């Protein structure tokens, strides 16, 4: 059964970006996942249940939480850029939530 796990971090983007890059790398390294995608949402469970994720990804890990859409987008761009050659992301980010916060940065993982 697909699961959503919260290990969300809060803080200023510049103070957490290295931690989030390391955490994303740890979850996504080969042997743990066949593929992954980084994104943002304001409702993790609802986002994970949508058809474009259902059946493709087996786990969502929420990495960061913020009330600032600007901060969440900044971190999404940094993580997608860092993982641009390995992730399933097609764009550098910019999609994401249309509603009110809090906002969440996540990684979804395809099982091995």
ABEGO torsion letter per residue (X at the ends): XBBBBBABBBEBAAAAAAAAAAAAAAAABBGABABBBBBBBABAAAAAABAAABGABABBBBABBBABAAAAAAAAAAAAAAAAAABABABAEGBEBABBOBBBBBBBBBBX
